[in-house]
Amino acid sequence: MVTERFGRAGFARLLTVQLLDALEAEGRQVVPVCTYVQKFVERFPQYQHMILA
């Protein structure tokens, strides 16, 4: 859980982008279990090719 002090600061988005970019560079795919990542991939279709069905 993120406290109010750090909420809406963009940290989750930054970590998600860095992780997905690193995994993509390695040619890997993911199964997003975290609801944040699931919604992120829906919002940013450039990562949808990495999702395993």
N, C-alpha and C positions, 0 to 999 in steps of 0.2 A: 504494500500500500504506500502511496506517495502522500506526503504531508502537504498541507496548503502552501507552505513555503516554496515547494518545488513544483507544484502542480501548474500545468499550462506554461511551463518554461521551455518546452520543446525537447526535453531530454529523451523521452520515449521515442519520438520520431527520429531523432538523431541516431540513437542506438539501433533502431529497426533498420534504417537506411544503411548504416555501416555494416550491420550483420548480413543483410540481404545482398548487398554489393559484394561483400567478401565471399559469400557462398556462391554467388553467381560467377565470380571470377574463377572459382574452383570447379565450376560445372556441376554444382550440386543442386538438388531440389529439396523442398521442405514440406512438411505437414504442419501447418500452423495450428497449434493447440490453443495458444493464447488468443483471447477475443480481440485484444488490441491489434495483434498482427493480422488476424483474419479481416478485420475492418480496414486496416491499412492497405492490404493487398486489393481489396475491393475498390478503394479510393484511388489507388495508383496502379493502373492496369499494366504498366511496364514490368511489374513483378509477377504477374499472373502466370507467365510461362514456367515459373519455378515451382508452382504448387503441384504436388502429387495428388491425384484424385482419390 
